[in-house]
Amino acid sequence: MNHDRALPATQGELPTEKASATLLRYAGKLKWLLSLVSLLATWWIVSLFLTSRVLPTPLQAVSAMLEEIRDGEIFSHLGITLFRVAAAFVLTMALGIAIGCTLGLSRKAASFFNLWMVVGMTVPALVYIVVIFLWLGLSEFSAILAVMCTTVFTITYNIWEGVKSLDKKLMEMSRIFGADRSLTFRKVIVPQLMPYIMASARFGLGLTWKMVIFVELMGRPNGIGYMINHWYSLYNMTYVLSSALLFIIVMLFIELFISKVLEPRLFSWRPKSTQ
């Protein structure tokens, strides 16, 4: 009898759980919105104490950005910068995953190239950029290569650490069942490495676009970095911020796509967090 009475209460909990999940979703969006508003408010408050030549208000920067959008020239620079980011990012991830897996799966390779990794991560990014520009000239290939060299060692190290943490029992089991190296890599190693690959991809993307802007500042006749340098030479801080703001907005949309669309699909097998 008591058991029968408990059933409606249990069933009644389902709508409550759904409502709680909905509230948590809206709370997360509200926190994101409040964070954005607080950032803009901080920018606006600081700009009140400075001249527009030093720090323009958010409204002035947005107005300048809209003016550049209406002019249309900024889109060609934005497209060139995004191409460099994509090319350098793909090369960095491909090399980082390949070298990181090799170092993680081969003790001989790891012991031999360990010093190379330390030196590669120690050399400042500016040194890579200057040396490659001196060797290869101010070309498109040298710009992409310079960006790749500044980021590939960090990505390689992250993947290397991921391979070290692989479940050795699963790899041994695959050998016992007669799986070849190709099948073991695709079905055992890659699924375990996916969290490390995605974390490296998000970190690498942020690092890559910063380095691309830096390279364009130093030696390219186009791109967002070039535009920032152009407005800087004219001491026009409003347009410096507007050029940077447009690119930041684009990169934020890419980051949101990765975190809200791509990652949930790749890791749909994970239990959902209640927080």
Order of alpha helices (4+ residues) and beta strands (2+ residues): alpha-alpha-alpha-alpha-alpha-alpha-alpha-alpha-alpha-alpha-alpha-alpha
